[in-house]
Structures are given as C-alpha cells and as structure tokens.
C-alpha cells in the first residue's frame, strides 16, 4: 500500500431492487473505488448492507454498526488503520437523523478523519457541513414517507380493481400471474382437498419433496412455505391487504382477474383450520383440540393420542392416561400400552395394536355411513345476514367519514367495534364452511381409499387420524385380566368409545 495514501472504508447500502441486479453491487463498489483513487485514498475494507432499510425503526444494519465500531477504534480487526469513509451518497448512508449523528460522532472521534461521496470530499468537522447533512437526512426521510404512501395507495388501488401485483411469480400460476400453471395448479387443488379432509401439511410437503416439486425460487417445500401458500386468498380469486380481505363498497370480496384454483368455500375451510391453530401448541399426539383441525406431526400409529387407560383406581376413578405405542422391530406388530408409574401412568393395561385399529376403523366408518344421510351442507350458516349487515354498516360509516359528515372520534369509536364483530362472524362462517366441506366427502370413496395404498391414491395416515378424531373424543381401554393383555383374545367389549356430538 502507498504510504502516502489515506486508508478508508467503503460503505454501500444496496436496495432490494439493486441487489436483484447482478451488476448492482459491483457498480456501487466501482464508484467508491474510483472516488478513492481520484482523491489519493486507498480502500482497505468494503462493507455492504444488502436489502436493509435505513429508514425503518427496529432494522439493524450490521454493516453500518460494524462501520461505527471501526471508526471509533480507528482500525480494522486485524490492526489495519482506517481514517475515513467513502459512500455513494449521503442518503445511502443514513435516512434517520439519529443514525447520521452517530456516524458523525464516530468519524470525528479523532482528528484528521476524511469523508467523501461520489461528488467529492466533505469536511464533517465543520458545523455547517454537519447541519447540511442533517437537513439532507430530513428531506430523505420525507421522500421515503412519500414513496411509502404512494406504494400503499398503489397496492390499495390495484387490489380494489382486482389486478395482480408484481414480485415473485406465485406458485400455481404462469409468469403472467393470471393463467393457471398446468402442473402446479392441480397440485395445489389436490393439497387443499386433502388438507380439508385431514391430511397434515407436513405430510403434503413431504409428499411434494418425494415427487421433486420445488417452490418458485427452486427450494424444497416445507410446512411453513406450504402454509403461507394455502393461506393466500389468491387461491380462490380474492386478495388480502393489511390482514383483511379486500372488499367493495357493499362489503363483498373483490374478485381478481386471475384464474382461481379452488372455490371460495374451499379456501374459507382452509383458512378456518389454519386460523384455529394460531396461538395453540401442537400436543404430543398431534392434535390441536377442535374437531375440524388436523395434526401437524406425522404419527406412527392410527390411534396414538386417542386411546386412554381405563384401569380402575382405589377411589373408583380410572387411570385415564394416554396410552403409548411400542413396536416390535422384528415384525410389523405394534402394541398400545399405558406408560409406567414413573411416566405418569399405571402400566397396567396393554392391547394388540392391529386388532384395535381394525375394530375402531370399522366402527368409525359405520358412523360415517350414518352421517352421510344428513350433511351439514344442507343447513345454511345462521350468521350470514348479521355479517352482511355489519359489512354494509362499515361501508356506510366509512363513506360518511370520508366526506366529513361524521367526526374522527365518532368514526373510530364505532369502526373498531364493527371490525371486531366482522372478524368474529367471518371466523364462524369459515369454520362452518370447513365442516360443510368435510361433510361433502363421499363415505363410499373414503372406505375404498382407506384400504388402498397411498401410492395408489389411498388415504394418508394423517387423513385417517383426522376422521378418527372427528368422530371420537377418546377410546377407553379396560383391563382384560391377568395374563391376557396384548397377546390374548381380543375383546371389543373392553373398548368404550366416547363419540363426539
């Protein structure tokens, strides 16, 4: 390094749009290198914050913080001297006055530091220059807010007109974001149908991984990425903005111009299941509690989390502990048994797994045959009129507020109550839709697929478990007598099935 050259650090904050351009980062570094050469300085380290906003609160720019540490110390971590900074422009360095002041304090911590942007050097030891820098930051912040407001208005306008937005192509559609992809769309449609009737997201994502299906970005599908995709109302032609479905003046969902993959009733069923999971832990048996919900973890056996020990206690109550599964590794046989006393159970009841599975399966399928005669789909949701009235009231109230016919205080005092009630009613409607979709399942087809291998279109284990949990609260296993248990003659009379209403 030339002994006369001033060692400086180059800093660049690359925006999301620039970062997508393969030349963006190199171009900004090139500007800094040319500026340094023109001034007789030498860049000893380049620091970049890729896709990091300088205007949002709570965003930590690791590169910027590293730059401040170097300036305060006066050298790099390896001891190389650093006596200044080069940036492309001031507004790429800081867009909040607090950050700019922190930078100036760090740079002027010692005498003789240098600073420059693409236009040339600046003396930050001068109060006038520092003041002009703060003014520039203030104007940059104002411009940032203007851009955000324009973007929000643009998103709202496009949403209300039913136009698709830019960005990454959504899975299931072609590059025009309107026409369905002939390969991806059927996969999503089938995933929705399977999820509604009980197949877990984990199982669906695992199946897609085995088929070699990739996301739009070429990544493996995970439960999280699948959940985000299925929860998007775009699936049925709607759009969500700021957490709410975009509606017209009459409170009806705005239908987009793109082709839909599933019907609105199907998507509402999916949304109800996903919404019901929020804030709830997945229990060890894979259940979440409500009848229409499905498991998350992939279980090993059909009745895990359903069977309970029925051995009497001295106080005439029963053990009631969830039974566990033991598998004999030399065969495909499994046994349900009550865990030992050190694990919270009594260890006094066990039962042959395959025989228990077979019996409970037949009883549940018979119950489904009875349910097929009367389906919940025949009964309309009773809250439809109340939801429509609430949406109309909200629309009228908003229009009156927009033309200054009512005060801000009156509007916001009433709109909060209306929006809360609309959310409650919407969740109830979606839960009703989920149950309706479940009831539409052809039981004859369910019975056929129950005993068909999964690779031939049969039911996945998580789907079977969903039907079991939808029909039963629990199955209580009574003790069968000394020496009988899991290897003796199977007696269905020792199984007490607790049915759901």
N, C-alpha and C positions, 0 to 999 in steps of 0.2 A: 504494500500500500504506500502511496506517495506520502512522505512525511508532512508535506505542506497541505495536504487535503484535510478537510474537516469531516470527521466521521459522523454520519447522521443515520437516522432510522427512517425508512419509508413506510407510510401507513396508507392503506386503501380500504374503504368500506364498499364492498360490492353488493349492489342491489340484487333482488331475486331475478329481475329481467336480464340484467347484465350477466349474472352468473350462469344463466342458461346458454349464453353465447360463449362458445369455446374460446373466442378471442378476447372476451371482455376483461378478464383478469390480467392477461398478458399486456393488453393495451394500456391499462392504468399503471402497471409497473413500468412500462416503457416510458410513459410521460414523466414519472418520477425520476427514472434513471437519466433521462435527457436533461431535466431541470438540474439535477445534481451535477452532471458533467459541465453544464453551462456555467454554474456557479463555482466550480472547482471543489465541490464536495464529493465525498465517497459514501455510498450506501453500504452500511455494514450489516444491516438486517432489514428484511421486508416483513411487515405484519399486515395481515388481511382479516377482516371480519366479513365473511360471506353471508349474505341474506340476513343481516342483523339490523333491525330498525334503530335509528339514533334518536327517534322522537317519542317512542312509546315508553311509558313508565314500566318499570319492572324487568325490562330487557337487559340482560347482562352481556356486554360486548367484551368477550375475553381478550381479544386483540387490543382493544382500547385500554383495558385495565393493565395489560402487560406493558403497553407503551408508557403509561404513567409510572409504573414501577421502574422501568429503565431510566426515565428522565430524572426521577428523584435520586436514583443511585448514581447516575452519570456513566453507567457502563452496562454491558450485557452480562449475562450469567457467566460467560467464560472470561470476563475481565476486560473485553474489548471496549475501548472508550466510545461513548455516544454523546455527541454535543449538539444535537439538533434533530429536526424533524422535517420531512418533505411530504406534502399531501397533494392530491389533485386539486381540491378546492376546499374552502372552509366548511361549506355545508355538508361535505362528505366526512368531515372530522367530527362535528357536533351540531345537533339541532336543538339542544336544550341548554339554556344559559348556565345551569349548574355544571354540566359536563365541560362546557367551554372554560369556565372559571377554574375548574380542577386542572384542566390541561395547561392553562397559562401559569398557574401556581407551580405545577411540576416543572414546566420548561424553564421558568425564571428562578427556580430554586437556587441555581448557581449563576454567576455572571458569565457573559460571553456565549450564551447559547444562541443558536440560529434557527430560523424557521422560514419556510417558503412553500408557496403553492405553484401551480403551473404558470401563473402570471409573474412570479418573481419573489424575491425575499421580502419579509416584513419584520419590523422591529417590535416584538411583543413587549419589550421593556418600556416602550412609550405608552403613556396613558391614553393618548388619542387613538393609537392603533388598537389597543385593547378595547376601548369603547366602541370603535367602529366594528370590531369583531363581534361584540355582544349585540350590536344593532343588527348585524348580518344574521346572527343566530335567531334573533327575534323574528325577522322577516322570513327566514327559512321555516320557522315553526308555524307562522301564519299561513304560508303557502302549503305546508304539509296538511294543515287542517282543511284548507280549501280543497285540496286534492281528495282527501278522505270523504268530505261531504259530497263532492261530485261523484265519487265512486259509489257511495251509498245510494244517491239518487238514481244513478245509472242502473244499479242492481235492482232497486225497487221498481223502476220503470220497466225493465226487461222482464222482471218477474210478473208484473201485473199484465203485461202483454203476452205472456206465455212463451217468451223467447228463451232459447237455451243460452247458457253463459259460456265464456271461454275457459281456458285452463286445460288440464289433462282430460283426454277423452274418457268419458265414463264407461266402465265395463258393461258390456251388453249392447252398445251402440257403435255404429261406424264412425269415421272421422267427422262426418257432418253433424254428429250428435243428435240426429233426428231419426235416421233409419236404423232398424234393429240389425245387429250382427247375427248372421245365420247360425253361428256356432255358440257364441256366448249367451245370447238371449234365451235359448232353450235350457241352458244350464241354470240360469237364474230362475227361470219359471219353475223348473223342477225342484230347485232348492227351496223356493217359497212354499210349494205344495208339501214337501217333506217336512219342513220346519213347522208348519201349522199343525200337522198331524202327529208331531212329536219327535222327529229326528233332531239330534243336538247339532249345534253349529260346529262343534269340534269334530263330529263325525262327518259332516258335509265337507268341511275344509280338508280333513284327512283324505276323504274320497277324491277330492279335486287334486290334491297333491299326488295321489297314486295315478291319476289319469294324466298328469303332466300339465294341468291347467295353470296358467300364470296370470298374475294381475296385469293391468295395463302397463305398469312400469317394469314388468318382467320378473316380479318377485313371487315367492311361494305364498299361497293363500294361508292366512291364519284366522283364528276365531275372531280377532279384533277387526281385521280388514273385511271379513265377511259380514260382521255385524254392521259396520258402517255402510256397506253396500245395500244390505237388505233393509236397513232403517231409512234409506233415502226415498222420500215420496216420489221421486222421479220415476220409480218403478211403475207407478200407476198413472203417470202423467201430471202429477202435482209438483209443487215447489215449496220448499220450506225456507223462510228468511227470518233470521234472528230467533230461531227456535219455534216459529209459528207457521202454519200452513198459509200461503198467500191466498187471500180471498177477494172477491169482487165486492161491489157496494151492497149487494144483497146477502153477503155472508157465505156465498158459495165458493168452493175451491176453484181457483183459476186453473184451467186445463191447458197444458203446454202444447206446443205444436209438434213435439216429438212423439214417435210411436211408443205406446206403453207395453210393458211386458206382462203385467198382471192386472187384474181388475181392482178397483179401489177397495172393495170389501176384503179382498185377499191381503192387500197391503195393510189395511187397518187391523186385520187379525195379527199380522206380524208385528206391527207397531205396539199392539196391546201386550203381546208376550214380552217384547223387549223392554217396554216401559215398566211392566210389573217387576222386572228383575232389578231395576235400578235401586241401589241402596240396600240390597239384600245379599247376604253371603250365601254361597252355594254350600249346602250341607254335605257331610261326608257321603251320604247316599246318592248325591247328585240332584236332589230335589230342591225346589225353592219354596214350595208351600201351596200355591194355588193350583187348582185343577188343570187350568189351561196352560200352565207353564211346563217347560221341558228341561231335562237335565243338561248339565254342562259337561261334566266329566264322563268319559266313556267307561261304563261299568263292566264288570266281568261276568256277572250273572243276572238273570231276569228279575229276581225278587229281592235283590240287595236293597236294604232300606225300607222294605215293605213288611217283612216277617218280624214278629216280636215274640219274645219268650212268654209262655203262659203258665209257667210253673208257679203253683201257689206258694205264698209266704205264710209264716206263722200268724200274721194278723189278717188272714183271709184275702189279702190283695194278691196281685200277681207280679212276677218279676218285671215284665213289660220292657225288657231291654231289647234293642235292635239286634237281631241275630246276624252273625258274620258268616263269611264263606271260606271254607277250606277246600282246596283242590288236591286230589291225589295225582301226583305228577306222572305216575305210570299209566294212568288211564284218563279218560275224559270226564270221569265222575267227580261231582263236587257235593259237598255236604254243608247244610246250613246248621250252625250251632250257636248257642248262647255263649258269649265270652265268659271267662273265668271271673272269680270274685275280685281278683286284683285289677281287673279291667272294667269293673262296674256291673258285671252280670252275675249269674249264679252257676253257669257251667253245667246246668242240669238237663238241658234239652238239646237234641240234635235231630235232624231229619234228612232223609235222602233227597238230594237236590233235584235230579232229573224228574223223579216221580212227583215232587211238589210242584215243579214248574209246569209239568204236563197237566196236572189237575187244575191248578189256578188258571192256566191258559184256557182250558175248555169252559170253565165256569164264566170267565170274563167274556169270551166270545159269545157264549149263550146270552149273557146280559146285553151285549151289543146288538144281538138279533132282536131283542125286545125293544131296545131304544130306537131301532130303525123305523118302527111303526109310527112313532111320533117324534119329529125333529124340532129342535128349537128354531130352525129356519122358518117354520110356519108362523111363528109368533113375532110380530113387529116389535122393535125396540120401543118401550113406552116413553122414553125421554126425547123422542125426535122433535115433537112440537116445541118443547121447552128450549131445546138447543137452537132451533130456528128462530124463535122469538128473541132469545138472548143475542144472537148474532145480528139480527135486524136492529135491535136497540143500540148495540155498539156502533153499527154503521150510521144510524141517525145521529147519535150523540157526537160521533167524530165529525160528521159533515157540519153540524151546527157549531162545533168548536172552531173548525177551520175557517168559517165565515164570521167569527167573532160574535155569535149570537148567545154564547154562554161563556162564563169566565173560566180561566185556567183552573182555579180552585175547585169549581163545581165539576168540571170535566174530569180531572184526575181523581177526585174523590169517588166518582161513580164508575169510571172506566176500570179501576183496579178490581172492584167487586165483580163487574161483569166479566172481565177477562178470567178471573179466578173460577167463576161458575162455568164459563165456557170450557175451560180446561178440564174441570171435573166431569162435565157431561160428555166431552169428547172422549175421555178415557173410558167412561162407561159404555159409550157406543162402540168403541173399538174392542172392548172385552166381549160385548155381545156379538160382534162380528166374528171374533175368533171362535167362540163357541159354535156359532152358526156354521162356520167353515168346517169345524170338526164334525158336526153332525151330518154334513153332506157326504161324508165318506161312505162308500158302498161297503157294507159289512161283508157281503159275499166276497168282494175283492180283497178285503182285509184278511179274511180267513184263508183265501188262496195264497196271498203273499206271505202270510205268517209262516207257512210251512215250505216256502220256496227259498232257495239260496239267494243271498244278497246279490251275487253277481248275475243272477237271472231275473232281477227285479223284485226280489223279496224284501220284506221289512228288515230294516236295520235293528240291532238290539235296542238302541235308544228309542226308536219308534215303538217297539213292543212295550218297553217300560212305560212310555207315555200313556198308552192305552190302559195298562195295569193301574198306574197311579190315578188316572182319570176316573177309573171305576171303583177303586178301593182306597180307603183310608189306611188300612193295615190288614194283615192276616196274623192272627194269634195262634201259635203252635202250642198245644197242650202236651205234657209229657206222656210217653207211650208205655211206661212201665220199665222196670229194671231189665236190662239185657236186650231190649228191643231197639229203640232209637233209630239210628240212621241205616242199620243193616237189616232190620226186621221187616215184617209185613207192613206195607203202607196202609194206613187207616185214615181216610178223608174226614171221618167224624171228629178227629182230633184237631182239625183246622177250623177256626172260627173267622169267617170273612166279614170285615167291617166295611159295608158299602157306603159310598158317597151318595148323597141325595141327587 
